[in-house]
Amino acid sequence: MFAAYAARIDKDQPLDGLELGDRPEPAVPDRWTAIDVKAASLNHHDLWSLRGVGLGEESLPMILGCDAAGVDADGNEVVLHSVIGSSGHGVGPREPRTLLTEKYQGTFAERVAVPQWNVLPKPKELSFEEAACLPTAWLTAYRMLFTNAGVRPGDSVLVQGAGGGVATAAIVLGAAAGLRVFATSRDEAKRKRAVELGAEAAVETGARLPQRVDAVLETVGAATWSHSLKSLRPGGTVVISGATSGPNPPAAELNRIFFLELKVVGSTMGSKEELASLLNFCAAKGVRPVIDSTLPLDRAREGFAKMAEGDLFGKVVLTV
């Protein structure tokens, strides 16, 4: 079957390790199932895999891709939850959780095998391309907002780095849920787009907000850390799910954290139950993922390059 896969690890030039070509059909162990992939979306996780983060040489070649929507053996339209091992279903109960592509082959292929437990019905209201955007970036944003930030309608949220998959999802979901959403970006066009998607205001990275906020969603890391803390009201919460600009800010600013009683919460992906809630929310409220571009699988390299350069707003989707 045709697939996009990591053939080599290259920390400095990750795309040099990306290959497109034939790979074996997936093995289907007991309590697993094979899904015909219709659409899959890219995440920064795929670039990190090509750099060797979470993926070792001993696991190569590895088909990339965490997210997918497709059709099961009975003809049902489905969405995949891409965390394997968090429940014990389909794997040993003591197996640590991993994302597809870390231990098990991923979704950038004609077919992918996952535990039956990881398969959810696709709402008829969502296209395959839209549904394929949800299991990683959008699920991460959903968990950050509604589980870990604990915000309620009327509360205020700052989303750092408008344009990325998680940040874009957070703007759309937050606005749909009745939050006051603010966003930052270095790019004027991305700030304008953030407002069009429902942000109350979008400012340059590091600029003062109209008010201090109840929560900050942080995926940028070192470059925005100080601004995130300064933007919080006393007792507010910063939720971190990534650090694309680096994990070590120049100063931790512990005095600000303890004096203002700020909360710092880490957040990774989300549960199958949260994905089901996200799917229902999107279907019921007419919320649709923001898709930057859609490419056939054989043009996956273009999508990777676009993401690596940061030249996007929303998700890049590959169709099979």
C-alpha positions in Angstrom: 0.0 0.0 0.0 1.1 3.6 -0.6 2.3 5.5 2.5 4.3 8.5 3.7 6.9 7.3 6.2 10.0 8.1 8.2 12.9 6.3 6.6 15.7 8.1 8.5 16.1 10.4 11.4 17.6 13.9 10.8 17.5 16.4 13.6 18.5 19.3 11.4 16.8 18.6 8.1 13.8 16.5 9.1 12.2 16.4 5.7 15.3 14.5 4.4 14.1 11.5 6.2 10.6 11.5 4.7 9.9 8.9 2.0 6.8 8.3 -0.1 6.2 4.8 -1.4 5.1 1.2 -0.9 4.8 -0.2 2.6 3.4 -3.6 3.9 -0.3 -3.9 4.7 -0.8 -3.5 8.5 -0.9 -6.5 10.7 -4.2 -6.8 12.6 -3.8 -8.5 16.1 -6.6 -9.8 18.1 -9.0 -7.0 19.2 -7.6 -4.7 16.6 -9.2 -3.7 13.3 -8.0 -2.3 9.9 -9.4 1.0 8.7 -9.5 2.3 5.1 -8.1 5.8 5.5 -10.1 8.6 3.7 -8.3 11.6 5.2 -5.5 12.3 7.6 -4.1 15.5 9.0 -0.6 16.7 9.8 0.6 17.7 13.3 3.9 19.1 14.5 4.3 15.7 16.1 5.0 14.3 12.7 7.9 16.8 12.2 9.3 16.0 15.7 9.1 12.2 14.7 11.4 12.9 11.7 13.8 14.6 14.1 13.8 11.5 16.3 11.7 12.8 19.2 9.6 9.9 20.4 10.8 7.8 17.5 14.1 5.8 17.6 16.1 4.4 14.8 15.2 0.9 15.9 11.5 1.6 15.0 12.2 2.7 11.4 10.7 2.7 8.9 7.6 4.2 10.5 4.5 5.4 8.7 3.7 8.9 10.0 0.4 10.4 10.9 -1.6 10.4 14.2 -5.0 11.5 12.9 -7.4 9.9 10.5 -11.0 9.4 9.5 -12.1 6.5 7.3 -14.3 3.4 6.8 -14.2 0.2 8.9 -14.6 -3.3 7.6 -18.4 -3.1 8.0 -18.6 0.1 5.9 -19.1 2.5 8.9 -17.6 6.0 8.7 -15.3 6.3 11.7 -12.8 8.6 13.5 -9.7 7.2 15.3 -8.5 8.1 18.8 -4.8 8.0 18.3 -3.6 7.3 21.9 -2.7 3.6 22.2 -2.4 1.9 25.6 -4.1 4.4 27.8 -6.9 2.0 28.6 -5.4 -1.5 28.2 -7.9 -2.2 25.4 -6.2 -4.1 22.6 -2.8 -3.9 24.3 -1.4 -5.1 27.6 -2.9 -3.3 30.7 0.6 -2.2 31.8 1.6 -0.8 28.4 2.5 2.9 28.6 0.4 5.2 26.4 1.9 6.2 23.1 0.6 8.1 20.1 0.4 6.3 16.7 3.8 6.6 15.0 5.8 6.2 18.3 5.4 2.5 18.5 2.6 1.6 16.1 2.4 2.5 12.4 0.5 5.7 11.6 -2.3 7.0 9.4 -0.5 8.4 6.3 -1.3 5.3 4.4 -4.2 3.6 2.5 -4.9 1.5 5.7 -4.1 1.6 9.4 -4.6 -0.9 12.2 -5.8 0.2 15.6 -7.4 -1.4 18.6 -11.2 -1.7 18.1 -11.6 0.4 21.3 -10.0 3.3 19.5 -12.6 3.6 16.8 -15.5 6.1 17.2 -18.4 6.8 14.8 -18.0 9.8 12.6 -20.9 12.3 12.8 -22.6 12.6 9.5 -22.4 16.4 9.7 -18.6 16.3 9.4 -16.7 15.5 6.2 -13.8 13.0 6.3 -11.4 15.9 6.0 -13.0 17.8 8.8 -13.2 14.8 11.1 -9.5 14.0 10.4 -8.5 17.3 12.0 -10.0 16.6 15.4 -8.1 13.7 17.2 -4.9 15.5 18.1 -4.8 19.3 17.7 -8.5 19.9 18.3 -8.7 17.3 21.1 -5.7 18.9 22.7 -7.3 22.4 22.6 -10.6 20.9 23.9 -8.9 19.3 26.9 -6.9 22.5 27.6 -10.0 24.7 27.6 -12.7 22.6 29.2 -10.8 20.2 31.4 -7.6 21.8 32.5 -8.3 25.5 32.3 -11.7 25.0 33.8 -13.1 28.1 32.1 -16.9 28.8 31.8 -18.9 30.9 29.4 -18.1 34.5 30.0 -14.6 33.8 31.2 -11.6 35.2 29.3 -8.8 33.3 27.6 -5.6 34.2 25.8 -4.4 31.9 23.0 -0.8 32.4 22.2 0.4 31.9 18.6 -2.7 32.1 16.4 -2.3 30.1 13.2 -1.1 26.8 14.6 -3.4 23.8 14.8 -4.0 23.8 18.5 -4.2 27.6 18.8 -6.7 27.9 15.9 -8.8 25.1 17.4 -8.8 26.9 20.8 -10.0 30.2 19.2 -12.9 28.5 17.4 -13.9 26.3 20.3 -13.6 29.0 22.9 -15.7 31.5 20.9 -18.4 28.8 20.2 -18.6 28.1 24.0 -19.2 31.7 24.9 -15.7 32.6 26.1 -14.0 36.0 25.6 -11.0 35.0 23.4 -7.9 37.0 22.8 -5.0 35.9 20.6 -1.5 36.8 19.6 0.5 36.5 16.5 3.5 38.2 14.9 1.7 38.1 11.6 -0.9 40.8 10.8 -2.9 38.5 8.4 -3.1 35.8 11.1 -4.3 38.3 13.7 -7.0 39.4 11.3 -8.0 35.8 10.7 -8.2 35.1 14.4 -10.7 37.9 14.8 -12.7 36.5 11.9 -12.8 33.2 13.7 -14.3 34.7 16.9 -11.4 36.3 18.9 -12.5 39.5 20.6 -9.1 41.0 19.8 -5.8 39.8 18.4 -2.5 41.7 19.2 1.1 41.4 18.3 3.1 38.8 20.3 4.0 40.3 23.6 1.7 43.3 23.4 -0.5 44.4 26.3 -4.1 42.9 26.3 -7.2 45.0 26.9 -7.6 43.1 30.2 -6.0 40.4 32.3 -7.4 37.0 31.5 -8.7 34.0 33.5 -6.5 31.5 31.5 -3.7 31.4 28.9 -3.3 28.5 26.5 0.4 28.2 25.9 1.9 26.2 23.0 4.7 28.5 21.9 7.0 28.1 25.0 10.0 30.2 25.7 9.2 33.1 23.4 5.8 33.9 25.0 6.2 32.5 28.6 6.7 35.8 30.3 3.9 37.4 28.4 1.6 34.6 29.4 2.2 35.0 33.1 1.9 38.8 32.9 -1.4 38.5 31.1 -3.1 36.4 33.8 -5.3 37.8 36.6 -4.4 36.8 40.1 -5.3 33.2 40.6 -5.4 32.5 36.9 -4.2 29.4 35.0 -1.7 28.9 32.3 -2.2 25.5 30.5 0.8 24.2 28.5 0.6 21.6 25.8 3.7 22.5 23.7 6.8 24.6 23.4 7.5 25.2 19.7 10.0 28.0 20.4 11.8 26.0 23.1 11.1 24.5 26.5 13.4 26.7 28.6 12.3 30.4 29.0 15.0 32.9 30.1 13.3 33.2 33.5 10.7 31.0 35.2 9.3 34.1 37.1 8.5 32.0 40.2 8.0 35.1 42.3 5.1 36.2 40.0 3.6 32.7 40.1 3.6 32.3 43.9 2.7 36.0 44.7 -0.3 36.0 42.4 -1.2 32.4 43.1 -1.1 31.4 39.5 -1.7 27.8 38.4 0.6 26.1 35.9 -1.0 23.0 34.3 0.4 20.6 31.8 -1.9 19.1 29.2 -1.4 16.3 26.7 -3.9 15.1 24.1 -7.2 14.0 25.5 -9.3 10.9 26.4 -11.5 8.9 24.1 -14.5 10.3 26.0 -13.3 13.8 25.4 -13.0 13.1 21.7 -16.5 11.8 21.6 -17.7 15.0 23.3 -15.7 17.1 20.9 -17.3 15.3 17.9 -20.7 15.9 19.3 -20.0 19.5 20.1 -18.8 20.2 16.5 -21.8 18.4 15.0 -24.4 20.1 17.3 -23.0 23.6 17.1 -21.9 23.7 13.5 -18.3 24.1 14.5 -15.9 23.1 11.8 -12.1 22.7 11.9 -10.1 25.4 10.1 -8.4 23.7 7.1 -5.4 25.5 5.6 -5.1 23.2 2.6 -6.0 19.7 1.4 -3.5 17.6 -0.6 -3.5 14.1 -2.0 -1.2 11.7 0.0 1.3 11.6 -2.8 1.9 15.3 -2.2 2.6 14.9 1.5 6.0 16.5 1.2 4.4 19.8 0.3 2.3 19.7 3.4 5.2 18.9 5.6 7.2 21.8 4.1 4.3 24.2 4.7 4.1 23.2 8.3 7.8 23.3 8.9 7.9 26.9 7.5 4.9 28.0 9.6 3.2 29.1 6.4 -0.3 28.1 7.3 -3.4 28.9 9.3 -5.2 25.8 10.5 -4.7 22.2 9.5 -3.1 20.5 6.5 -5.1 17.5 5.4 -4.0 14.6 3.3 -6.6 12.7 1.3 -6.3 9.0 0.3 
